[in-house]
Amino acid sequence: MTGDTAPRAVPARPAGRKVSPRRWVPHLWALPPVALLALFFLYPLALVVRQSLRPDTGGTSLQAYADVFGSEAFRHALWTTVWLALAATAGCLVLGFLLALVIAFVPFPGAKAVARFIDVYLSFPSFLITLALLFLYGGTGVVGSFRFLATPWGVLLAEVTYFTPFVMRPLLAAFAQLDTAQLEAAGSLGARAPRIVRQVILPEALPALAAGGSLVLVLCLNEFGIVLFTGAKGVTTLPTLVYGKAILESDYPGACAVAVVNVLISVGLYGLYRVVSRRAGA
């Protein structure tokens, strides 16, 4: 004899999953900054790109890029920009590493004040440092007249002077996290200061050096104020070439084409800086 089994109730499937309104709150908060970014940055950048593709004759053409890439002025400005940025970055790395070593590991009165002043120095505009150099070493300077300030070497000196603290800041942060027991152990084993720096401090400082050097390279490629205020004759970089074509020659498609090239180089190097900074933990 078999008993009757009651049928099981099958639960009905929901017609649709309801999304909590709270899940959309972070997206709503992100809309204002995205809108401001699009309005004040992306839209002007799009206008620059559009202007570079519209010659004065009308229509859409890549003639502005062809004229820019084929001109001797662009090749000279590109070469000047690259070698000045690379040389200034190398000088900032060497000088910044040495100064950071002194501040972090050589005890002297006022070391903490100097380290804090570096943070304030980072907020100074670049032309202020250039004017200070001109007041000291310019044609009517306090120390004397040094004509090299109006040469590429003067621009290089001003850039190294201004951008060195951008290397020192991450280095000082890295040195603050360095285990002093390693330095004491190396010293107790008879290692001299140069060997301690080379084998103990330098390996720990390499990520900070890479991050600071990448940032300085990007900043030097786009530096305009230092080149302008030194009055260096024959020194034309990509930013000053954009200024000259737009203001002096009224060649807006050519100026926009150079600006687009400069932006692409800067964005590529900034991506490299972010990768290096992420690996360095900055």
C-alpha positions as CSV (number, residue, x, y, z in Angstrom):
1,M,0.0,0.0,0.0
2,T,1.4,3.3,-1.0
3,G,0.7,6.6,0.7
4,D,-0.2,9.8,-1.2
5,T,2.7,12.3,-1.3
6,A,1.9,15.9,-1.2
7,P,3.2,17.9,-4.2
8,R,6.1,20.3,-3.4
9,A,5.6,23.9,-3.9
10,V,7.9,25.4,-6.5
11,P,9.1,28.9,-5.5
12,A,8.3,31.4,-8.1
13,R,11.2,33.1,-9.8
14,P,11.5,36.8,-9.2
15,A,10.6,38.8,-12.2
16,G,13.6,41.1,-11.8
17,R,16.3,41.8,-9.2
18,K,15.8,45.0,-7.5
19,V,18.8,47.2,-7.2
20,S,19.1,49.1,-4.0
21,P,19.2,52.9,-4.6
22,R,22.2,53.2,-2.3
23,R,24.4,51.4,-4.8
24,W,24.0,54.3,-7.2
25,V,25.1,56.9,-4.6
26,P,28.8,56.6,-5.3
27,H,28.2,57.0,-9.0
28,L,26.1,60.1,-8.5
29,W,28.9,61.6,-6.3
30,A,31.3,60.9,-9.2
31,L,29.3,62.8,-11.7
32,P,30.2,66.4,-10.7
33,P,34.0,66.0,-10.8
34,V,33.7,64.0,-14.1
35,A,31.6,66.8,-15.6
36,L,34.1,69.4,-14.4
37,L,37.0,67.4,-15.9
38,A,35.2,67.0,-19.2
39,L,34.3,70.8,-19.3
40,F,37.6,72.3,-18.3
41,F,40.1,69.8,-19.6
42,L,38.8,67.3,-22.1
43,Y,36.7,69.8,-24.1
44,P,39.6,72.3,-24.6
45,L,41.9,69.4,-25.5
46,A,39.4,68.2,-28.0
47,L,39.2,71.7,-29.5
48,V,43.0,71.7,-29.8
49,V,42.9,68.4,-31.6
50,R,40.1,69.6,-33.9
51,Q,42.0,72.8,-34.7
52,S,45.1,70.9,-35.6
53,L,43.1,69.0,-38.2
54,R,41.5,72.0,-39.8
55,P,43.8,74.1,-41.9
56,D,43.1,77.7,-42.7
57,T,41.9,76.7,-46.2
58,G,39.0,74.7,-44.6
59,G,38.1,71.1,-44.5
60,T,39.9,68.3,-42.6
61,S,43.5,67.6,-43.3
62,L,46.7,66.3,-41.7
63,Q,48.7,69.0,-43.6
64,A,49.5,70.9,-40.3
65,Y,51.2,67.7,-38.9
66,A,53.1,67.2,-42.2
67,D,54.3,70.8,-42.2
68,V,55.3,70.6,-38.5
69,F,57.2,67.3,-38.9
70,G,58.9,68.5,-42.0
71,S,60.1,71.7,-40.5
72,E,63.6,72.2,-39.2
73,A,62.3,74.3,-36.3
74,F,60.2,71.4,-34.9
75,R,63.1,69.0,-35.1
76,H,65.4,71.5,-33.4
77,A,62.8,72.2,-30.7
78,L,62.2,68.5,-30.1
79,W,65.9,67.8,-29.8
80,T,66.4,70.7,-27.5
81,T,63.5,69.7,-25.3
82,V,64.6,66.1,-25.0
83,W,68.3,66.7,-24.2
84,L,67.5,69.5,-21.8
85,A,65.0,67.3,-20.0
86,L,67.3,64.3,-19.8
87,A,70.3,66.4,-18.7
88,A,68.3,68.2,-16.1
89,T,66.8,64.9,-14.8
90,A,70.3,63.4,-14.5
91,G,71.6,66.5,-12.7
92,C,68.6,66.5,-10.3
93,L,69.1,62.8,-9.5
94,V,72.8,63.2,-8.6
95,L,72.4,66.5,-6.7
96,G,69.1,65.4,-5.0
97,F,70.6,62.1,-3.9
98,L,73.7,63.8,-2.4
99,L,71.7,66.5,-0.6
100,A,69.1,64.0,0.7
101,L,72.0,61.9,2.1
102,V,73.4,64.8,4.0
103,I,70.0,65.9,5.4
104,A,69.0,62.3,6.4
105,F,72.3,60.9,7.7
106,V,74.6,63.7,8.6
107,P,73.5,65.3,11.9
108,F,73.7,69.1,11.9
109,P,71.6,71.9,13.5
110,G,68.5,72.7,11.6
111,A,68.3,69.5,9.6
112,K,64.6,69.1,10.3
113,A,64.0,72.8,9.3
114,V,65.7,72.2,6.0
115,A,63.7,69.1,5.3
116,R,60.5,71.1,6.0
117,F,61.6,73.9,3.8
118,I,61.8,71.5,0.9
119,D,58.1,71.0,1.1
120,V,57.6,74.8,1.0
121,Y,60.1,75.1,-1.9
122,L,58.0,72.7,-4.0
123,S,55.2,75.4,-4.0
124,F,57.4,78.1,-5.5
125,P,56.7,79.0,-9.2
126,S,59.5,78.2,-11.6
127,F,60.0,81.8,-12.8
128,L,60.8,82.9,-9.2
129,I,63.9,80.8,-9.1
130,T,64.9,82.0,-12.6
131,L,64.5,85.6,-11.5
132,A,66.6,84.9,-8.4
133,L,69.4,83.5,-10.6
134,L,69.2,86.5,-12.9
135,F,69.5,88.9,-10.0
136,L,72.6,87.1,-8.8
137,Y,74.4,86.2,-12.1
138,G,72.6,88.2,-14.8
139,G,73.9,91.1,-16.8
140,T,73.4,93.5,-13.8
141,G,73.6,90.8,-11.1
142,V,75.0,91.2,-7.6
143,V,77.8,88.6,-8.0
144,G,78.7,89.5,-11.6
145,S,77.7,89.2,-15.2
146,F,77.7,85.6,-16.4
147,R,76.6,85.4,-20.0
148,F,75.9,81.6,-19.8
149,L,72.5,82.3,-18.2
150,A,71.3,83.3,-21.7
151,T,72.5,80.0,-23.1
152,P,71.2,76.4,-23.0
153,W,73.5,75.8,-20.0
154,G,71.8,78.6,-18.1
155,V,68.4,77.0,-18.8
156,L,69.9,73.7,-17.6
157,L,71.2,75.3,-14.4
158,A,67.9,76.9,-13.6
159,E,66.0,73.6,-14.2
160,V,68.4,71.6,-12.0
161,T,68.1,74.3,-9.3
162,Y,64.3,74.3,-9.4
163,F,63.5,70.6,-9.9
164,T,66.1,69.0,-7.5
165,P,63.7,69.2,-4.5
166,F,61.2,67.1,-6.5
167,V,63.8,64.3,-6.3
168,M,64.7,65.0,-2.7
169,R,61.2,64.7,-1.3
170,P,60.6,61.0,-2.1
171,L,64.2,60.2,-1.2
172,L,63.8,61.7,2.3
173,A,60.6,59.7,2.7
174,A,62.5,56.5,1.7
175,F,65.4,57.2,4.0
176,A,63.0,57.8,6.9
177,Q,61.8,54.2,6.5
178,L,65.3,52.7,6.2
179,D,66.2,50.3,9.0
180,T,69.1,52.0,10.8
181,A,70.1,48.6,12.2
182,Q,71.5,47.7,8.8
183,L,73.7,50.8,8.8
184,E,75.0,50.1,12.3
185,A,75.7,46.5,11.4
186,A,77.6,47.5,8.2
187,G,79.6,50.0,10.2
188,S,80.4,47.6,12.9
189,L,81.8,45.2,10.3
190,G,84.2,47.8,9.1
191,A,82.4,49.1,6.0
192,R,83.3,52.6,5.1
193,A,80.7,55.3,4.3
194,P,81.0,55.0,0.4
195,R,80.5,51.2,0.6
196,I,77.5,51.6,3.0
197,V,75.9,54.1,0.6
198,R,76.6,51.9,-2.4
199,Q,75.5,48.5,-1.0
200,V,72.9,49.4,1.7
201,I,71.4,52.8,1.1
202,L,71.4,53.0,-2.7
203,P,69.4,49.7,-3.3
204,E,66.7,51.0,-0.9
205,A,66.6,54.4,-2.6
206,L,66.3,53.1,-6.2
207,P,62.5,53.1,-6.3
208,A,62.3,56.6,-4.9
209,L,65.0,57.8,-7.4
210,A,63.0,56.2,-10.3
211,A,59.7,57.9,-9.1
212,G,61.3,61.3,-8.6
213,G,63.3,61.1,-11.8
214,S,60.2,60.2,-13.9
215,L,58.3,63.1,-12.4
216,V,61.2,65.6,-13.1
217,L,61.5,64.3,-16.6
218,V,57.8,65.0,-17.3
219,L,58.0,68.5,-15.7
220,C,61.1,69.4,-17.6
221,L,59.6,68.4,-21.0
222,N,56.7,70.9,-20.3
223,E,58.7,73.7,-18.7
224,F,57.9,77.1,-20.2
225,G,58.6,79.8,-17.6
226,I,62.3,79.0,-17.1
227,V,63.1,79.1,-20.8
228,L,61.1,82.3,-21.2
229,F,62.5,84.2,-18.2
230,T,66.2,83.3,-18.9
231,G,65.9,84.9,-22.3
232,A,68.1,82.3,-23.8
233,K,68.7,83.0,-27.4
234,G,68.4,80.1,-29.8
235,V,66.8,77.9,-27.1
236,T,63.5,76.8,-28.4
237,T,61.6,74.0,-26.8
238,L,58.2,72.5,-27.7
239,P,56.2,74.7,-25.3
240,T,58.0,77.9,-26.6
241,L,57.5,76.7,-30.2
242,V,53.7,76.4,-29.5
243,Y,53.8,80.0,-28.1
244,G,55.8,81.3,-31.1
245,K,53.5,79.7,-33.7
246,A,50.3,80.8,-31.9
247,I,51.2,84.3,-30.8
248,L,54.0,85.5,-33.1
249,E,53.1,83.7,-36.3
250,S,49.3,83.3,-35.9
251,D,49.7,79.7,-37.2
252,Y,47.1,78.1,-35.0
253,P,46.8,74.8,-36.8
254,G,50.6,74.4,-36.6
255,A,50.6,75.4,-32.9
256,C,47.9,73.0,-32.1
257,A,49.8,70.2,-33.9
258,V,52.9,70.8,-31.9
259,A,50.8,71.0,-28.7
260,V,49.2,67.6,-29.5
261,V,52.6,66.0,-30.0
262,N,53.8,67.5,-26.7
263,V,50.7,66.2,-24.9
264,L,51.2,62.7,-26.3
265,I,54.8,62.6,-25.1
266,S,53.8,64.0,-21.7
267,V,50.9,61.5,-21.3
268,G,53.2,58.6,-22.2
269,L,55.9,59.7,-19.7
270,Y,53.2,60.3,-17.0
271,G,52.0,56.7,-17.5
272,L,55.6,55.6,-17.0
273,Y,55.8,57.7,-13.9
274,R,52.6,56.2,-12.5
275,V,53.9,52.7,-13.1
276,V,57.2,53.4,-11.4
277,S,55.5,55.2,-8.5
278,R,53.1,52.2,-8.0
279,R,56.0,49.8,-7.9
280,A,57.9,52.1,-5.5
281,G,54.9,52.3,-3.2
282,A,54.7,56.1,-3.6
